[in-house]
Amino acid sequence: MILTLTLNPCIDKTIYLDQLEVGSYNRVKSTREDLAGKGLNVSIVLNNLGEDTLCKGFNFKSNGRLLDELLDSHKVARDFIMEEGAIRTNIKLFDQSCQVMTEVNEAGPLVSKSCLEKLLKDMEASLEHADILVMSGSIPPGVPADIYRKLIRMANGKQVKTILDAAGEPLLLGLKEKPFLIKPNTLEFEQAFSREIESGMDTLEIARQVVSSGIPYLCLSMGADGAMLVDREHAYRARPLPLKPQGLTGAGDSMVAGMCYAIQNHLGTSDMLRYAMAAAGGSIRQEGTILAGKSDVEELLPLVEVETLF
């Protein structure tokens, strides 16, 4: 089973504009609202691919029924800790002239110490039945920055593979416990390894240094430049698929789901990257936060081109 952890779910309001004019008047072309969260997205794609998955994390009482309704509609199992407050709203401004998404994200409601303790106790029990734990997304107020580090340590003790898709301090602290795989995007990678970059090391050198330190896999998602996946013996790069993006939200989460699928089916590193790219492509060509289905992945998988870097 694959556990996904979403500590800070959100309502994504995607606003489509012909062209975003900063500091000026903008006419909205269309809008849509989707309930989302990085771990939720991973579980939805995994469920679409036929994998056994369970959503964990926090839900919030004021409008938490929306989250239940979303997962019910996808027939995805969940087991959340309920907290006071409301699910936050994130604004996504999609400039169709240059295919660029600008995001304005709320912090989220405050999580109490009692709910945090309940979550940690619950996760320890759930890890007894898991093969993979995916930890992704931001951390709401009241949750310490080392939460992912604690959970990686807990999972490592139970021989559960961990995938960390986070940014800033939660990522840096999580690295100390040697997760099985990390998936930063270009900006997150540059922020996390700024010292190495300033010393003159290139991206591939840094990635190889990371996996040599005891983290088996590093996947770098590079947007329009595709993605790179590095293990202890090889590095592979995939160019982006020739698709017209309709919405970029959930593409990185779909990549994680594709890699989880490959791991669960005992596929090699190059195939992990192929499934990551096919799943991401399947989501990119959907509007809003509609995510890749099995037919999308099956259609796009043969089109993914992977080159060996070493």
N, C-alpha and C positions, 0 to 999 in steps of 0.2 A: 504493500500500500504506500501511496505517496501523500504525505501530509503537506499542506501549504498553510503558511501563517500570514494572516493579514491583521496587523495591529491597528491600522488607521484607514478603514474603508472610506469611500467617497462617492459623491454623485458628480459625474463628469457632465458638465454642460458644454457641448461643442458648438461653437459659433462659426459658421462658414462666411468668409468675406471674399469678395473678388480680389481685394488688395487691402492690407492693413496699413492705414496712415496714422502713425504715432503722433499724438498731440493734435489730431484733427477729427473731423466728423467722419464716422464710418457707417455705411448702410449694411445691415445684416442681410445676407442672401438666404440663409436658412439656419435653423438650430435643431439640436436634438439633445435629450438628456438620457444618460445611461448610468446606472449604478455600477461602480467598479471598485477595484482595489487590485494591486499587483498579484497577490496570492490567489484572489478569486479568479482573476484572468487565467492564471496558470492552471488552476483546477478545472475551469470550464473547458479549456483546450484539451487537457488530459482526458476529461470525461468524453469529449467528442472523439478522441482517438481510442476509446475503449479501455482506458486504464482505471484502476481502482484508486480513488482519491478522496480525501476528506479535508474540508476547509476548517481551520481553527483560527482563533483570534478573538477580537472584541467586536461586539455589536452594541448599538445604542438605542435606548428605549423609545425616544421621541418619534423616530421614523424607521426603526429597525425592521419593521414589517417589509419594507422595500427590499432589504437584503434577503430576507427569507423568500420573498416572491421571486426574486431573480434566480436564486439557486434552485428553487422548486421548478421554475420554468425550464431549467437545463438538467433537472434530475441529478443535481450534485449534492452529495451529503455534506452536512455542516454540523459543527458543535462549537458554538460561540459562548464566551463569557459576556453576560449582559451588564452594561454600565449605564449610568445616567447620561443624559445629553442627546445630541442629534448627530447623525452622520454628516460630515462636512461636505461642502460643495466646492468643486474645482472648476475654474473657467478655462476652456481651451479655445483659443482664437486661431482658426486655420486659414492662413493666407493662401488662397488657391493660385495666385499669380506666380508664387515661387515655391509652393508646396511646403511651407514652413509653419510649424505649430508653436504658438506662444502660450505658455501656461501660467495661470495665476491660482495658486493653491492655498487653501485655508490650512491652519495648523491642526485643527481637530479638537474635540472635547477633552477635558481633563480626566485622566484615569486614576482612580483611587488606589491606595496601597493595598487594600483588601482584595480588589479585583486583580491587581497584578500578582499578588501571592497565589490567588486561586488559579490564575492562568499557568503559572510555573508548575504548580502541583499537578494540574490537569495535563500539561505537556509531558511531564515525566511519565505519567501513566500511558499516554497515547503513543509515546515513542517505543513502547514495548512491542507494538504491532506494526511498526513502520519500517520501510526499506529506505525511504528518502524523506528528508525534511527540507522544504523550500522556505526560506525566510526572505521576504522581499518588501520593499517599500519603506515609507517614512514611519517615524515613531511619534505617537501622540504625546501631548503634555502629560507629565506624571510618570512616564515610563523612562527608566534610565537608559543612557546611550549604550551601555554594555549589555543590553538585553539579548542581542544576537550572540554575543560572546558566551554568555551563560548557557544559552540553548545549544550552541555548537559543542561546548564542553559536555553537556548532558547527553547529547546525541552521540558524540564520539565514544562515550563510555558504554553505550549500548550498541556499538557497531552500526549505527545508522548513518548513511551518507547525507551530507549537508550541502545545500546550494545556497549561497548568499548573494543576493542582488540588492545592494544598498549603496548609500553614498555617505560621504563625510565621516564623522566620528564613529557611527555604528559600523561602517565598513572597516575602518582602521582597527578598531578594537576587535572585531570579529576575525580579522586576519590572524590575530595572535593565537587563536585556537585551531588554526589549520583546517578550514572547511574543505570539503571534497572538491568543490567547484565555486569559482566566483565569476560574476558576469557584469563587470562595469561597462558603461558606455564610454565614449571618448572623453567627455568632460569629467566624469567620475574617475576615470583612470588617471587623467592629468592632475586632478586635485589630490588623489591618493598618493601618487608617485612623483610629485613635483620636484622633490629633492633629487631623485634619480635623473629626471629629465633635465634639470638645471646642470647636472654634472656631465651632460653630454651623451648619456645612454639613449639609444633609440627604443621604440616601442617593443620590438621583438626581444631585444636584450633584457629589458625589464621583465617582460612576460616569462622568459626563460629563468630569470633569477627568482621570480615568485614561485614557479613550480618546483624549482630546485630547493626551495626553502621548506617544502613539505606540503604544499597545496597541489594536489594532483592535476587539476585542470584550471585554466584561465581562458574564458571566452570574452573577447572584446568586441562589443557591437559598435559598428562605426557608421551607422546610418547609410547615407548614399554611397559609402565606400565598402559596404558589405560587413563582413565579420571575420575574426581570426580566432582559432581555437588551438591552444598550446597544451601539450602534456610533457612528460619528462623526456620523451624520445622524439617527438615530432611537433611540427607547427604547420597548420593548414590555414588557407585563406579562401573565402568564398566571395565572389563578386555579387552585388545585388541582382535580383531577378528583374527582368525588363517589364515592370508593372507600373501602372499609373496609380499612385497612392490616392486613396479616398479618405483615409484617416490613419494617423500614425499611432494613436493610443492603443496600447496592448501589444505592439510589435515585439518589444523586448521580453515581455512576459510569455508571449507565444514561443520565442526562441528558447526560453527556459523549459517550457513544456515539451518542445521537440527534443531537447537534450535528455530530459527525464524519460521520455518514451524510449529513446535509444539506449539509455543506461539500463532500464528495466528489461529490455529485450536483448541485452548483452552484445550490443553492437560496438564497433570500434570508433576511434576518435573522429576519423573522417566522416563516418556516417552520422555521428552525433552532430557535426556541423551541417550536414545535408538536411537532417530533420529540423534543426534549428532554423535554417534559412527557409525551408518549405513552409513551416508553421508560421514564421514571421510574415512571409509573403502572402499566405492565405488570409492573415488578419489585415495587412496593409491595404489590400484591395477591397475591404469592406468599409462602409461608412460608420462614423462614430466609433463606438467600442464593440461593434459586432466582431466576433472572433472566428478564427479558422476552424473549419470542420474537417472531418476525415477525408472527404472528397477533395477539398482544397489541397491538403498535404499530398495525397496520392497523385493529384494532377501535376503539382509543381515539383515534386521530388526529382523526377528525371531531368528537369531543367536546371537544377542546381549544379554549378561548375565549381569544383574544389581543386585548388592547386597546392602542391606540397612546397613549403618554404624550406624545410630541412627534414 
